[in-house]
Amino acid sequence: MTVPLIKVKPFLRLFITCFFMLVFRQAFSQQTAIDSLLRLFPQTENRKDRCVLLTELSSAYRIVDPKKGIYFGVLAQKNAQDLDWKKGMGEAMFVLASNYQLTAEYPKSLDLFFGALKIAESLEDDKLMAKSLSEIAIVYRKTEEYEKTLLYAERSLKILKDQFGKRICNRAGSKL
C-alpha cells in the first residue's frame, strides 16, 4: 500500500519545521548563556571565579562552536595551572577534552580525559572520576576499541552505582 504524496507533504513540512524550531531554540538558549557569561567576565576579579567562568564558557561553546570552546578551555586550564588549583585544572581539562572530542581530535581528547581522571583520583572526586571514565569509554567506542570501551564504561558505572545509586547508574548507562 502506498501513501499518497499529498498527505505526506504536510507531515514532512511539519516535521522539518518542528526540527528546525528545536535546533534553533537550543542554539539560541545556548547563545543567551554564553552572552551572560561573557558579560560577567569583566566584572569578576577573583581569579578562581574567572577560571570557573572560563570553564563554563568552554562548556557552553562546546555545543555551538567547539573551536571557541577549545579556546576558552585552554585559557581555563592555564588559569587553573597558574593558580595551582587542582580541582579547577581537572574540570578545565575535562571540558577541553569534550570540545576536542566533538571536533574528532580523539588522541588530544583522550590525553585530557586521562589527565582529568588522574586529578580526580588524587582529589578522590567521584563525580569527576565517573564523568571522565564515561567519556573515555565514549571516545574508545567512537574509535571502535570496544574492549577498552567496556573496561572504562564498567569502571564509570561502578563508581556511579557505589556513590550515587542505581537511578543515576541507569541514566549514565544509556549514554553509552
Sequence and secondary structure as in RCSB ss.txt:
>XXXX:A:sequence
MTVPLIKVKPFLRLFITCFFMLVFRQAFSQQTAIDSLLRLFPQTENRKDRCVLLTELSSAYRIVDPKKGIYFGVL
AQKNAQDLDWKKGMGEAMFVLASNYQLTAEYPKSLDLFFGALKIAESLEDDKLMAKSLSEIAIVYRKTEEYEKTL
LYAERSLKILKDQFGKRICNRAGSKL
>XXXX:A:secstr
    HHHHHHHHHHHHHHHHHHHHHHHHHHHHHHHHHHHHGGG   HHHHHHHHHHHHHHHHHH HHHHHHHHHH
HHHHHHHHT HHHHHHHHHHHHHHHHHTT HHHHHHHHHHHHHHHHHHT HHHHHHHHHHHHHHHHHTT HHHHH
HHHHHHHHHHHHHH HHHHHHHHTT 
